[in-house]
Amino acid sequence: MPQMSPLNWFILLLFFIMTFFLFNMINYYNFMYNPNNKNKQIKYNLKNMNWKW
């Protein structure tokens, strides 16, 4: 592939491996994240917020 001449095959392999791992991590944490499972006590309203906060 002459259009990829500055890139050697090892760097290309590393690029695809890192892309694969990144894609898998994003999918894993996307499906593990559950917004209903968060703590309900960290909920702030404008009425109960102090001015020093």
mmCIF entry with sequence, helices, sheets and N, C-alpha, C, O atoms, coordinates in Angstrom:
data_MODEL
# 
_entry.id   MODEL 
# 
_entity.id                         1 
_entity.type                       polymer 
_entity.pdbx_number_of_molecules   1 
# 
_entity_poly.entity_id                      1 
_entity_poly.type                           'polypeptide(L)' 
_entity_poly.nstd_linkage                   no 
_entity_poly.nstd_monomer                   no 
_entity_poly.pdbx_seq_one_letter_code       MPQMSPLNWFILLLFFIMTFFLFNMINYYNFMYNPNNKNKQIKYNLKNMNWKW 
_entity_poly.pdbx_seq_one_letter_code_can   MPQMSPLNWFILLLFFIMTFFLFNMINYYNFMYNPNNKNKQIKYNLKNMNWKW 
_entity_poly.pdbx_strand_id                 A 
# 
loop_
_entity_poly_seq.entity_id 
_entity_poly_seq.num 
_entity_poly_seq.mon_id 
_entity_poly_seq.hetero 
1 1  MET n 
1 2  PRO n 
1 3  GLN n 
1 4  MET n 
1 5  SER n 
1 6  PRO n 
1 7  LEU n 
1 8  ASN n 
1 9  TRP n 
1 10 PHE n 
1 11 ILE n 
1 12 LEU n 
1 13 LEU n 
1 14 LEU n 
1 15 PHE n 
1 16 PHE n 
1 17 ILE n 
1 18 MET n 
1 19 THR n 
1 20 PHE n 
1 21 PHE n 
1 22 LEU n 
1 23 PHE n 
1 24 ASN n 
1 25 MET n 
1 26 ILE n 
1 27 ASN n 
1 28 TYR n 
1 29 TYR n 
1 30 ASN n 
1 31 PHE n 
1 32 MET n 
1 33 TYR n 
1 34 ASN n 
1 35 PRO n 
1 36 ASN n 
1 37 ASN n 
1 38 LYS n 
1 39 ASN n 
1 40 LYS n 
1 41 GLN n 
1 42 ILE n 
1 43 LYS n 
1 44 TYR n 
1 45 ASN n 
1 46 LEU n 
1 47 LYS n 
1 48 ASN n 
1 49 MET n 
1 50 ASN n 
1 51 TRP n 
1 52 LYS n 
1 53 TRP n 
# 
_struct_asym.id          A 
_struct_asym.entity_id   1 
# 
loop_
_struct_conf.conf_type_id 
_struct_conf.id 
_struct_conf.pdbx_PDB_helix_id 
_struct_conf.beg_label_comp_id 
_struct_conf.beg_label_asym_id 
_struct_conf.beg_label_seq_id 
_struct_conf.pdbx_beg_PDB_ins_code 
_struct_conf.end_label_comp_id 
_struct_conf.end_label_asym_id 
_struct_conf.end_label_seq_id 
_struct_conf.pdbx_end_PDB_ins_code 
_struct_conf.beg_auth_comp_id 
_struct_conf.beg_auth_asym_id 
_struct_conf.beg_auth_seq_id 
_struct_conf.end_auth_comp_id 
_struct_conf.end_auth_asym_id 
_struct_conf.end_auth_seq_id 
_struct_conf.pdbx_PDB_helix_class 
_struct_conf.details 
_struct_conf.pdbx_PDB_helix_length 
HELX_P HELX_P1 AA1 PRO A 2  ? MET A 4  ? PRO A 2  MET A 4  5 ? 3  
HELX_P HELX_P2 AA2 TRP A 9  ? MET A 32 ? TRP A 9  MET A 32 1 ? 24 
HELX_P HELX_P3 AA3 PRO A 35 ? ASN A 37 ? PRO A 35 ASN A 37 5 ? 3  
HELX_P HELX_P4 AA4 LYS A 40 ? ILE A 42 ? LYS A 40 ILE A 42 5 ? 3  
# 
_struct_conf_type.id          HELX_P 
_struct_conf_type.criteria    ? 
_struct_conf_type.reference   ? 
# 
loop_
_atom_site.group_PDB 
_atom_site.id 
_atom_site.type_symbol 
_atom_site.label_atom_id 
_atom_site.label_alt_id 
_atom_site.label_comp_id 
_atom_site.label_asym_id 
_atom_site.label_entity_id 
_atom_site.label_seq_id 
_atom_site.pdbx_PDB_ins_code 
_atom_site.Cartn_x 
_atom_site.Cartn_y 
_atom_site.Cartn_z 
_atom_site.occupancy 
_atom_site.B_iso_or_equiv 
_atom_site.pdbx_formal_charge 
_atom_site.auth_seq_id 
_atom_site.auth_comp_id 
_atom_site.auth_asym_id 
_atom_site.auth_atom_id 
_atom_site.pdbx_PDB_model_num 
ATOM 1   N N  . MET A 1 1  ? 0.836   -1.181 0.000  1.00 0.00 ? 1  MET A N  1 
ATOM 2   C CA . MET A 1 1  ? 0.000   0.000  0.000  1.00 0.00 ? 1  MET A CA 1 
ATOM 3   C C  . MET A 1 1  ? 0.881   1.245  0.000  1.00 0.00 ? 1  MET A C  1 
ATOM 4   O O  . MET A 1 1  ? 1.367   1.647  1.057  1.00 0.00 ? 1  MET A O  1 
ATOM 5   N N  . PRO A 1 2  ? 1.088   1.836  -1.107 1.00 0.00 ? 2  PRO A N  1 
ATOM 6   C CA . PRO A 1 2  ? 1.996   2.992  -1.164 1.00 0.00 ? 2  PRO A CA 1 
ATOM 7   C C  . PRO A 1 2  ? 1.448   4.234  -0.466 1.00 0.00 ? 2  PRO A C  1 
ATOM 8   O O  . PRO A 1 2  ? 2.223   5.081  -0.020 1.00 0.00 ? 2  PRO A O  1 
ATOM 9   N N  . GLN A 1 3  ? 0.143   4.352  -0.367 1.00 0.00 ? 3  GLN A N  1 
ATOM 10  C CA . GLN A 1 3  ? -0.398  5.547  0.275  1.00 0.00 ? 3  GLN A CA 1 
ATOM 11  C C  . GLN A 1 3  ? -0.180  5.535  1.786  1.00 0.00 ? 3  GLN A C  1 
ATOM 12  O O  . GLN A 1 3  ? -0.360  6.558  2.445  1.00 0.00 ? 3  GLN A O  1 
ATOM 13  N N  . MET A 1 4  ? 0.208   4.382  2.339  1.00 0.00 ? 4  MET A N  1 
ATOM 14  C CA . MET A 1 4  ? 0.475   4.294  3.769  1.00 0.00 ? 4  MET A CA 1 
ATOM 15  C C  . MET A 1 4  ? 1.953   4.082  4.029  1.00 0.00 ? 4  MET A C  1 
ATOM 16  O O  . MET A 1 4  ? 2.325   3.438  5.011  1.00 0.00 ? 4  MET A O  1 
ATOM 17  N N  . SER A 1 5  ? 2.771   4.597  3.192  1.00 0.00 ? 5  SER A N  1 
ATOM 18  C CA . SER A 1 5  ? 4.206   4.348  3.334  1.00 0.00 ? 5  SER A CA 1 
ATOM 19  C C  . SER A 1 5  ? 4.843   4.924  4.598  1.00 0.00 ? 5  SER A C  1 
ATOM 20  O O  . SER A 1 5  ? 5.807   4.321  5.070  1.00 0.00 ? 5  SER A O  1 
ATOM 21  N N  . PRO A 1 6  ? 4.395   6.037  5.192  1.00 0.00 ? 6  PRO A N  1 
ATOM 22  C CA . PRO A 1 6  ? 5.039   6.471  6.435  1.00 0.00 ? 6  PRO A CA 1 
ATOM 23  C C  . PRO A 1 6  ? 4.704   5.588  7.630  1.00 0.00 ? 6  PRO A C  1 
ATOM 24  O O  . PRO A 1 6  ? 5.380   5.643  8.657  1.00 0.00 ? 6  PRO A O  1 
ATOM 25  N N  . LEU A 1 7  ? 3.683   4.791  7.498  1.00 0.00 ? 7  LEU A N  1 
ATOM 26  C CA . LEU A 1 7  ? 3.217   3.973  8.608  1.00 0.00 ? 7  LEU A CA 1 
ATOM 27  C C  . LEU A 1 7  ? 3.717   2.548  8.417  1.00 0.00 ? 7  LEU A C  1 
ATOM 28  O O  . LEU A 1 7  ? 3.436   1.923  7.395  1.00 0.00 ? 7  LEU A O  1 
ATOM 29  N N  . ASN A 1 8  ? 4.441   2.041  9.372  1.00 0.00 ? 8  ASN A N  1 
ATOM 30  C CA . ASN A 1 8  ? 4.842   0.646  9.209  1.00 0.00 ? 8  ASN A CA 1 
ATOM 31  C C  . ASN A 1 8  ? 3.764   -0.277 9.779  1.00 0.00 ? 8  ASN A C  1 
ATOM 32  O O  . ASN A 1 8  ? 2.797   0.188  10.383 1.00 0.00 ? 8  ASN A O  1 
ATOM 33  N N  . TRP A 1 9  ? 3.932   -1.554 9.588  1.00 0.00 ? 9  TRP A N  1 
ATOM 34  C CA . TRP A 1 9  ? 2.858   -2.492 9.898  1.00 0.00 ? 9  TRP A CA 1 
ATOM 35  C C  . TRP A 1 9  ? 2.663   -2.679 11.391 1.00 0.00 ? 9  TRP A C  1 
ATOM 36  O O  . TRP A 1 9  ? 1.558   -2.986 11.840 1.00 0.00 ? 9  TRP A O  1 
ATOM 37  N N  . PHE A 1 10 ? 3.706   -2.501 12.148 1.00 0.00 ? 10 PHE A N  1 
ATOM 38  C CA . PHE A 1 10 ? 3.579   -2.654 13.594 1.00 0.00 ? 10 PHE A CA 1 
ATOM 39  C C  . PHE A 1 10 ? 2.745   -1.515 14.191 1.00 0.00 ? 10 PHE A C  1 
ATOM 40  O O  . PHE A 1 10 ? 1.918   -1.740 15.075 1.00 0.00 ? 10 PHE A O  1 
ATOM 41  N N  . ILE A 1 11 ? 2.966   -0.313 13.709 1.00 0.00 ? 11 ILE A N  1 
ATOM 42  C CA . ILE A 1 11 ? 2.176   0.830  14.181 1.00 0.00 ? 11 ILE A CA 1 
ATOM 43  C C  . ILE A 1 11 ? 0.720   0.673  13.748 1.00 0.00 ? 11 ILE A C  1 
ATOM 44  O O  . ILE A 1 11 ? -0.202  1.019  14.487 1.00 0.00 ? 11 ILE A O  1 
ATOM 45  N N  . LEU A 1 12 ? 0.533   0.159  12.569 1.00 0.00 ? 12 LEU A N  1 
ATOM 46  C CA . LEU A 1 12 ? -0.823  -0.083 12.092 1.00 0.00 ? 12 LEU A CA 1 
ATOM 47  C C  . LEU A 1 12 ? -1.523  -1.137 12.951 1.00 0.00 ? 12 LEU A C  1 
ATOM 48  O O  . LEU A 1 12 ? -2.696  -0.985 13.294 1.00 0.00 ? 12 LEU A O  1 
ATOM 49  N N  . LEU A 1 13 ? -0.814  -2.185 13.290 1.00 0.00 ? 13 LEU A N  1 
ATOM 50  C CA . LEU A 1 13 ? -1.372  -3.212 14.162 1.00 0.00 ? 13 LEU A CA 1 
ATOM 51  C C  . LEU A 1 13 ? -1.703  -2.637 15.534 1.00 0.00 ? 13 LEU A C  1 
ATOM 52  O O  . LEU A 1 13 ? -2.763  -2.928 16.088 1.00 0.00 ? 13 LEU A O  1 
ATOM 53  N N  . LEU A 1 14 ? -0.816  -1.833 16.081 1.00 0.00 ? 14 LEU A N  1 
ATOM 54  C CA . LEU A 1 14 ? -1.088  -1.205 17.374 1.00 0.00 ? 14 LEU A CA 1 
ATOM 55  C C  . LEU A 1 14 ? -2.292  -0.271 17.307 1.00 0.00 ? 14 LEU A C  1 
ATOM 56  O O  . LEU A 1 14 ? -3.088  -0.198 18.244 1.00 0.00 ? 14 LEU A O  1 
ATOM 57  N N  . PHE A 1 15 ? -2.411  0.420  16.224 1.00 0.00 ? 15 PHE A N  1 
ATOM 58  C CA . PHE A 1 15 ? -3.555  1.314  16.055 1.00 0.00 ? 15 PHE A CA 1 
ATOM 59  C C  . PHE A 1 15 ? -4.870  0.536  16.054 1.00 0.00 ? 15 PHE A C  1 
ATOM 60  O O  . PHE A 1 15 ? -5.829  0.941  16.711 1.00 0.00 ? 15 PHE A O  1 
ATOM 61  N N  . PHE A 1 16 ? -4.920  -0.567 15.327 1.00 0.00 ? 16 PHE A N  1 
ATOM 62  C CA . PHE A 1 16 ? -6.152  -1.351 15.285 1.00 0.00 ? 16 PHE A CA 1 
ATOM 63  C C  . PHE A 1 16 ? -6.432  -2.040 16.612 1.00 0.00 ? 16 PHE A C  1 
ATOM 64  O O  . PHE A 1 16 ? -7.592  -2.175 17.002 1.00 0.00 ? 16 PHE A O  1 
ATOM 65  N N  . ILE A 1 17 ? -5.407  -2.472 17.302 1.00 0.00 ? 17 ILE A N  1 
ATOM 66  C CA . ILE A 1 17 ? -5.615  -3.095 18.610 1.00 0.00 ? 17 ILE A CA 1 
ATOM 67  C C  . ILE A 1 17 ? -6.141  -2.072 19.613 1.00 0.00 ? 17 ILE A C  1 
ATOM 68  O O  . ILE A 1 17 ? -7.055  -2.365 20.383 1.00 0.00 ? 17 ILE A O  1 
ATOM 69  N N  . MET A 1 18 ? -5.567  -0.886 19.601 1.00 0.00 ? 18 MET A N  1 
ATOM 70  C CA . MET A 1 18 ? -6.040  0.145  20.526 1.00 0.00 ? 18 MET A CA 1 
ATOM 71  C C  . MET A 1 18 ? -7.460  0.601  20.185 1.00 0.00 ? 18 MET A C  1 
ATOM 72  O O  . MET A 1 18 ? -8.249  0.906  21.080 1.00 0.00 ? 18 MET A O  1 
ATOM 73  N N  . THR A 1 19 ? -7.779  0.645  18.911 1.00 0.00 ? 19 THR A N  1 
ATOM 74  C CA . THR A 1 19 ? -9.147  0.980  18.514 1.00 0.00 ? 19 THR A CA 1 
ATOM 75  C C  . THR A 1 19 ? -10.120 -0.094 18.967 1.00 0.00 ? 19 THR A C  1 
ATOM 76  O O  . THR A 1 19 ? -11.223 0.212  19.421 1.00 0.00 ? 19 THR A O  1 
ATOM 77  N N  . PHE A 1 20 ? -9.720  -1.340 18.848 1.00 0.00 ? 20 PHE A N  1 
ATOM 78  C CA . PHE A 1 20 ? -10.556 -2.451 19.294 1.00 0.00 ? 20 PHE A CA 1 
ATOM 79  C C  . PHE A 1 20 ? -10.793 -2.382 20.800 1.00 0.00 ? 20 PHE A C  1 
ATOM 80  O O  . PHE A 1 20 ? -11.929 -2.530 21.252 1.00 0.00 ? 20 PHE A O  1 
ATOM 81  N N  . PHE A 1 21 ? -9.736  -2.160 21.581 1.00 0.00 ? 21 PHE A N  1 
ATOM 82  C CA . PHE A 1 21 ? -9.884  -2.078 23.032 1.00 0.00 ? 21 PHE A CA 1 
ATOM 83  C C  . PHE A 1 21 ? -10.728 -0.873 23.446 1.00 0.00 ? 21 PHE A C  1 
ATOM 84  O O  . PHE A 1 21 ? -11.548 -0.965 24.360 1.00 0.00 ? 21 PHE A O  1 
ATOM 85  N N  . LEU A 1 22 ? -10.525 0.223  22.786 1.00 0.00 ? 22 LEU A N  1 
ATOM 86  C CA . LEU A 1 22 ? -11.307 1.410  23.105 1.00 0.00 ? 22 LEU A CA 1 
ATOM 87  C C  . LEU A 1 22 ? -12.787 1.190  22.806 1.00 0.00 ? 22 LEU A C  1 
ATOM 88  O O  . LEU A 1 22 ? -13.645 1.574  23.601 1.00 0.00 ? 22 LEU A O  1 
ATOM 89  N N  . PHE A 1 23 ? -13.081 0.588  21.689 1.00 0.00 ? 23 PHE A N  1 
ATOM 90  C CA . PHE A 1 23 ? -14.462 0.291  21.327 1.00 0.00 ? 23 PHE A CA 1 
ATOM 91  C C  . PHE A 1 23 ? -15.098 -0.654 22.337 1.00 0.00 ? 23 PHE A C  1 
ATOM 92  O O  . PHE A 1 23 ? -16.250 -0.464 22.727 1.00 0.00 ? 23 PHE A O  1 
ATOM 93  N N  . ASN A 1 24 ? -14.350 -1.675 22.764 1.00 0.00 ? 24 ASN A N  1 
ATOM 94  C CA . ASN A 1 24 ? -14.897 -2.620 23.732 1.00 0.00 ? 24 ASN A CA 1 
ATOM 95  C C  . ASN A 1 24 ? -15.104 -1.989 25.099 1.00 0.00 ? 24 ASN A C  1 
ATOM 96  O O  . ASN A 1 24 ? -16.096 -2.276 25.769 1.00 0.00 ? 24 ASN A O  1 
ATOM 97  N N  . MET A 1 25 ? -14.189 -1.141 25.517 1.00 0.00 ? 25 MET A N  1 
ATOM 98  C CA . MET A 1 25 ? -14.360 -0.481 26.815 1.00 0.00 ? 25 MET A CA 1 
ATOM 99  C C  . MET A 1 25 ? -15.546 0.470  26.809 1.00 0.00 ? 25 MET A C  1 
ATOM 100 O O  . MET A 1 25 ? -16.294 0.548  27.783 1.00 0.00 ? 25 MET A O  1 
ATOM 101 N N  . ILE A 1 26 ? -15.714 1.187  25.714 1.00 0.00 ? 26 ILE A N  1 
ATOM 102 C CA . ILE A 1 26 ? -16.851 2.110  25.627 1.00 0.00 ? 26 ILE A CA 1 
ATOM 103 C C  . ILE A 1 26 ? -18.161 1.331  25.656 1.00 0.00 ? 26 ILE A C  1 
ATOM 104 O O  . ILE A 1 26 ? -19.107 1.743  26.327 1.00 0.00 ? 26 ILE A O  1 
ATOM 105 N N  . ASN A 1 27 ? -18.229 0.233  24.952 1.00 0.00 ? 27 ASN A N  1 
ATOM 106 C CA . ASN A 1 27 ? -19.451 -0.571 24.967 1.00 0.00 ? 27 ASN A CA 1 
ATOM 107 C C  . ASN A 1 27 ? -19.694 -1.207 26.323 1.00 0.00 ? 27 ASN A C  1 
ATOM 108 O O  . ASN A 1 27 ? -20.836 -1.277 26.777 1.00 0.00 ? 27 ASN A O  1 
ATOM 109 N N  . TYR A 1 28 ? -18.642 -1.669 26.973 1.00 0.00 ? 28 TYR A N  1 
ATOM 110 C CA . TYR A 1 28 ? -18.803 -2.297 28.281 1.00 0.00 ? 28 TYR A CA 1 
ATOM 111 C C  . TYR A 1 28 ? -19.347 -1.302 29.297 1.00 0.00 ? 28 TYR A C  1 
ATOM 112 O O  . TYR A 1 28 ? -20.314 -1.596 30.000 1.00 0.00 ? 28 TYR A O  1 
ATOM 113 N N  . TYR A 1 29 ? -18.737 -0.137 29.374 1.00 0.00 ? 29 TYR A N  1 
ATOM 114 C CA . TYR A 1 29 ? -19.185 0.835  30.365 1.00 0.00 ? 29 TYR A CA 1 
ATOM 115 C C  . TYR A 1 29 ? -20.504 1.485  29.975 1.00 0.00 ? 29 TYR A C  1 
ATOM 116 O O  . TYR A 1 29 ? -21.229 1.987  30.834 1.00 0.00 ? 29 TYR A O  1 
ATOM 117 N N  . ASN A 1 30 ? -20.809 1.477  28.721 1.00 0.00 ? 30 ASN A N  1 
ATOM 118 C CA . ASN A 1 30 ? -22.102 2.004  28.307 1.00 0.00 ? 30 ASN A CA 1 
ATOM 119 C C  . ASN A 1 30 ? -23.227 1.077  28.744 1.00 0.00 ? 30 ASN A C  1 
ATOM 120 O O  . ASN A 1 30 ? -24.285 1.553  29.153 1.00 0.00 ? 30 ASN A O  1 
ATOM 121 N N  . PHE A 1 31 ? -23.027 -0.217 28.668 1.00 0.00 ? 31 PHE A N  1 
ATOM 122 C CA . PHE A 1 31 ? -24.068 -1.140 29.089 1.00 0.00 ? 31 PHE A CA 1 
ATOM 123 C C  . PHE A 1 31 ? -24.060 -1.393 30.589 1.00 0.00 ? 31 PHE A C  1 
ATOM 124 O O  . PHE A 1 31 ? -25.070 -1.834 31.139 1.00 0.00 ? 31 PHE A O  1 
ATOM 125 N N  . MET A 1 32 ? -22.947 -1.127 31.265 1.00 0.00 ? 32 MET A N  1 
ATOM 126 C CA . MET A 1 32 ? -22.915 -1.294 32.714 1.00 0.00 ? 32 MET A CA 1 
ATOM 127 C C  . MET A 1 32 ? -23.484 -0.088 33.448 1.00 0.00 ? 32 MET A C  1 
ATOM 128 O O  . MET A 1 32 ? -23.899 -0.210 34.601 1.00 0.00 ? 32 MET A O  1 
ATOM 129 N N  . TYR A 1 33 ? -23.512 1.056  32.812 1.00 0.00 ? 33 TYR A N  1 
ATOM 130 C CA . TYR A 1 33 ? -23.977 2.282  33.461 1.00 0.00 ? 33 TYR A CA 1 
ATOM 131 C C  . TYR A 1 33 ? -25.488 2.256  33.610 1.00 0.00 ? 33 TYR A C  1 
ATOM 132 O O  . TYR A 1 33 ? -26.222 2.079  32.638 1.00 0.00 ? 33 TYR A O  1 
ATOM 133 N N  . ASN A 1 34 ? -25.938 2.434  34.844 1.00 0.00 ? 34 ASN A N  1 
ATOM 134 C CA . ASN A 1 34 ? -27.364 2.465  35.115 1.00 0.00 ? 34 ASN A CA 1 
ATOM 135 C C  . ASN A 1 34 ? -27.668 3.737  35.902 1.00 0.00 ? 34 ASN A C  1 
ATOM 136 O O  . ASN A 1 34 ? -27.282 3.836  37.066 1.00 0.00 ? 34 ASN A O  1 
ATOM 137 N N  . PRO A 1 35 ? -28.338 4.698  35.309 1.00 0.00 ? 35 PRO A N  1 
ATOM 138 C CA . PRO A 1 35 ? -28.574 5.947  36.036 1.00 0.00 ? 35 PRO A CA 1 
ATOM 139 C C  . PRO A 1 35 ? -29.555 5.798  37.192 1.00 0.00 ? 35 PRO A C  1 
ATOM 140 O O  . PRO A 1 35 ? -29.552 6.635  38.095 1.00 0.00 ? 35 PRO A O  1 
ATOM 141 N N  . ASN A 1 36 ? -30.385 4.773  37.198 1.00 0.00 ? 36 ASN A N  1 
ATOM 142 C CA . ASN A 1 36 ? -31.334 4.584  38.293 1.00 0.00 ? 36 ASN A CA 1 
ATOM 143 C C  . ASN A 1 36 ? -30.673 4.029  39.543 1.00 0.00 ? 36 ASN A C  1 
ATOM 144 O O  . ASN A 1 36 ? -31.280 4.013  40.614 1.00 0.00 ? 36 ASN A O  1 
ATOM 145 N N  . ASN A 1 37 ? -29.444 3.577  39.415 1.00 0.00 ? 37 ASN A N  1 
ATOM 146 C CA . ASN A 1 37 ? -28.751 2.951  40.529 1.00 0.00 ? 37 ASN A CA 1 
ATOM 147 C C  . ASN A 1 37 ? -27.896 3.952  41.307 1.00 0.00 ? 37 ASN A C  1 
ATOM 148 O O  . ASN A 1 37 ? -27.167 3.558  42.217 1.00 0.00 ? 37 ASN A O  1 
ATOM 149 N N  . LYS A 1 38 ? -27.972 5.212  40.969 1.00 0.00 ? 38 LYS A N  1 
ATOM 150 C CA . LYS A 1 38 ? -27.169 6.218  41.646 1.00 0.00 ? 38 LYS A CA 1 
ATOM 151 C C  . LYS A 1 38 ? -27.750 6.528  43.017 1.00 0.00 ? 38 LYS A C  1 
ATOM 152 O O  . LYS A 1 38 ? -28.896 6.193  43.319 1.00 0.00 ? 38 LYS A O  1 
ATOM 153 N N  . ASN A 1 39 ? -26.935 7.171  43.834 1.00 0.00 ? 39 ASN A N  1 
ATOM 154 C CA . ASN A 1 39 ? -27.422 7.581  45.145 1.00 0.00 ? 39 ASN A CA 1 
ATOM 155 C C  . ASN A 1 39 ? -28.438 8.702  44.993 1.00 0.00 ? 39 ASN A C  1 
ATOM 156 O O  . ASN A 1 39 ? -28.242 9.654  44.237 1.00 0.00 ? 39 ASN A O  1 
ATOM 157 N N  . LYS A 1 40 ? -29.514 8.560  45.723 1.00 0.00 ? 40 LYS A N  1 
ATOM 158 C CA . LYS A 1 40 ? -30.561 9.573  45.642 1.00 0.00 ? 40 LYS A CA 1 
ATOM 159 C C  . LYS A 1 40 ? -30.273 10.753 46.559 1.00 0.00 ? 40 LYS A C  1 
ATOM 160 O O  . LYS A 1 40 ? -30.936 11.784 46.451 1.00 0.00 ? 40 LYS A O  1 
ATOM 161 N N  . GLN A 1 41 ? -29.318 10.632 47.444 1.00 0.00 ? 41 GLN A N  1 
ATOM 162 C CA . GLN A 1 41 ? -29.057 11.689 48.411 1.00 0.00 ? 41 GLN A CA 1 
ATOM 163 C C  . GLN A 1 41 ? -28.226 12.830 47.826 1.00 0.00 ? 41 GLN A C  1 
ATOM 164 O O  . GLN A 1 41 ? -28.115 13.882 48.455 1.00 0.00 ? 41 GLN A O  1 
ATOM 165 N N  . ILE A 1 42 ? -27.655 12.657 46.668 1.00 0.00 ? 42 ILE A N  1 
ATOM 166 C CA . ILE A 1 42 ? -26.808 13.685 46.069 1.00 0.00 ? 42 ILE A CA 1 
ATOM 167 C C  . ILE A 1 42 ? -27.657 14.604 45.177 1.00 0.00 ? 42 ILE A C  1 
ATOM 168 O O  . ILE A 1 42 ? -27.119 15.403 44.410 1.00 0.00 ? 42 ILE A O  1 
ATOM 169 N N  . LYS A 1 43 ? -28.939 14.485 45.282 1.00 0.00 ? 43 LYS A N  1 
ATOM 170 C CA . LYS A 1 43 ? -29.823 15.281 44.453 1.00 0.00 ? 43 LYS A CA 1 
ATOM 171 C C  . LYS A 1 43 ? -29.984 16.675 45.074 1.00 0.00 ? 43 LYS A C  1 
ATOM 172 O O  . LYS A 1 43 ? -30.359 16.800 46.240 1.00 0.00 ? 43 LYS A O  1 
ATOM 173 N N  . TYR A 1 44 ? -29.704 17.701 44.300 1.00 0.00 ? 44 TYR A N  1 
ATOM 174 C CA . TYR A 1 44 ? -29.770 19.072 44.796 1.00 0.00 ? 44 TYR A CA 1 
ATOM 175 C C  . TYR A 1 44 ? -30.876 19.830 44.075 1.00 0.00 ? 44 TYR A C  1 
ATOM 176 O O  . TYR A 1 44 ? -31.018 19.756 42.855 1.00 0.00 ? 44 TYR A O  1 
ATOM 177 N N  . ASN A 1 45 ? -31.637 20.545 44.850 1.00 0.00 ? 45 ASN A N  1 
ATOM 178 C CA . ASN A 1 45 ? -32.614 21.467 44.276 1.00 0.00 ? 45 ASN A CA 1 
ATOM 179 C C  . ASN A 1 45 ? -32.103 22.882 44.453 1.00 0.00 ? 45 ASN A C  1 
ATOM 180 O O  . ASN A 1 45 ? -31.146 23.128 45.187 1.00 0.00 ? 45 ASN A O  1 
ATOM 181 N N  . LEU A 1 46 ? -32.745 23.792 43.783 1.00 0.00 ? 46 LEU A N  1 
ATOM 182 C CA . LEU A 1 46 ? -32.363 25.192 43.953 1.00 0.00 ? 46 LEU A CA 1 
ATOM 183 C C  . LEU A 1 46 ? -32.820 25.715 45.311 1.00 0.00 ? 46 LEU A C  1 
ATOM 184 O O  . LEU A 1 46 ? -32.237 26.658 45.846 1.00 0.00 ? 46 LEU A O  1 
ATOM 185 N N  . LYS A 1 47 ? -33.870 25.101 45.871 1.00 0.00 ? 47 LYS A N  1 
ATOM 186 C CA . LYS A 1 47 ? -34.396 25.577 47.144 1.00 0.00 ? 47 LYS A CA 1 
ATOM 187 C C  . LYS A 1 47 ? -33.508 25.188 48.319 1.00 0.00 ? 47 LYS A C  1 
ATOM 188 O O  . LYS A 1 47 ? -33.343 25.977 49.249 1.00 0.00 ? 47 LYS A O  1 
ATOM 189 N N  . ASN A 1 48 ? -32.930 23.988 48.296 1.00 0.00 ? 48 ASN A N  1 
ATOM 190 C CA . ASN A 1 48 ? -32.140 23.568 49.446 1.00 0.00 ? 48 ASN A CA 1 
ATOM 191 C C  . ASN A 1 48 ? -30.643 23.790 49.250 1.00 0.00 ? 48 ASN A C  1 
ATOM 192 O O  . ASN A 1 48 ? -29.848 23.317 50.062 1.00 0.00 ? 48 ASN A O  1 
ATOM 193 N N  . MET A 1 49 ? -30.248 24.477 48.221 1.00 0.00 ? 49 MET A N  1 
ATOM 194 C CA . MET A 1 49 ? -28.832 24.797 48.045 1.00 0.00 ? 49 MET A CA 1 
ATOM 195 C C  . MET A 1 49 ? -28.472 26.020 48.862 1.00 0.00 ? 49 MET A C  1 
ATOM 196 O O  . MET A 1 49 ? -29.194 27.016 48.871 1.00 0.00 ? 49 MET A O  1 
ATOM 197 N N  . ASN A 1 50 ? -27.366 25.931 49.533 1.00 0.00 ? 50 ASN A N  1 
ATOM 198 C CA . ASN A 1 50 ? -26.899 27.055 50.326 1.00 0.00 ? 50 ASN A CA 1 
ATOM 199 C C  . ASN A 1 50 ? -26.096 27.996 49.434 1.00 0.00 ? 50 ASN A C  1 
ATOM 200 O O  . ASN A 1 50 ? -25.563 27.578 48.406 1.00 0.00 ? 50 ASN A O  1 
ATOM 201 N N  . TRP A 1 51 ? -26.011 29.257 49.823 1.00 0.00 ? 51 TRP A N  1 
ATOM 202 C CA . TRP A 1 51 ? -25.256 30.201 49.009 1.00 0.00 ? 51 TRP A CA 1 
ATOM 203 C C  . TRP A 1 51 ? -23.762 29.952 49.117 1.00 0.00 ? 51 TRP A C  1 
ATOM 204 O O  . TRP A 1 51 ? -23.008 30.369 48.238 1.00 0.00 ? 51 TRP A O  1 
ATOM 205 N N  . LYS A 1 52 ? -23.311 29.279 50.180 1.00 0.00 ? 52 LYS A N  1 
ATOM 206 C CA . LYS A 1 52 ? -21.887 28.996 50.340 1.00 0.00 ? 52 LYS A CA 1 
ATOM 207 C C  . LYS A 1 52 ? -21.445 27.795 49.500 1.00 0.00 ? 52 LYS A C  1 
ATOM 208 O O  . LYS A 1 52 ? -20.249 27.553 49.342 1.00 0.00 ? 52 LYS A O  1 
ATOM 209 N N  . TRP A 1 53 ? -22.374 27.074 48.984 1.00 0.00 ? 53 TRP A N  1 
ATOM 210 C CA . TRP A 1 53 ? -22.026 25.909 48.202 1.00 0.00 ? 53 TRP A CA 1 
ATOM 211 C C  . TRP A 1 53 ? -21.488 26.381 46.869 1.00 0.00 ? 53 TRP A C  1 
ATOM 212 O O  . TRP A 1 53 ? -21.123 25.563 46.026 1.00 0.00 ? 53 TRP A O  1 
# 
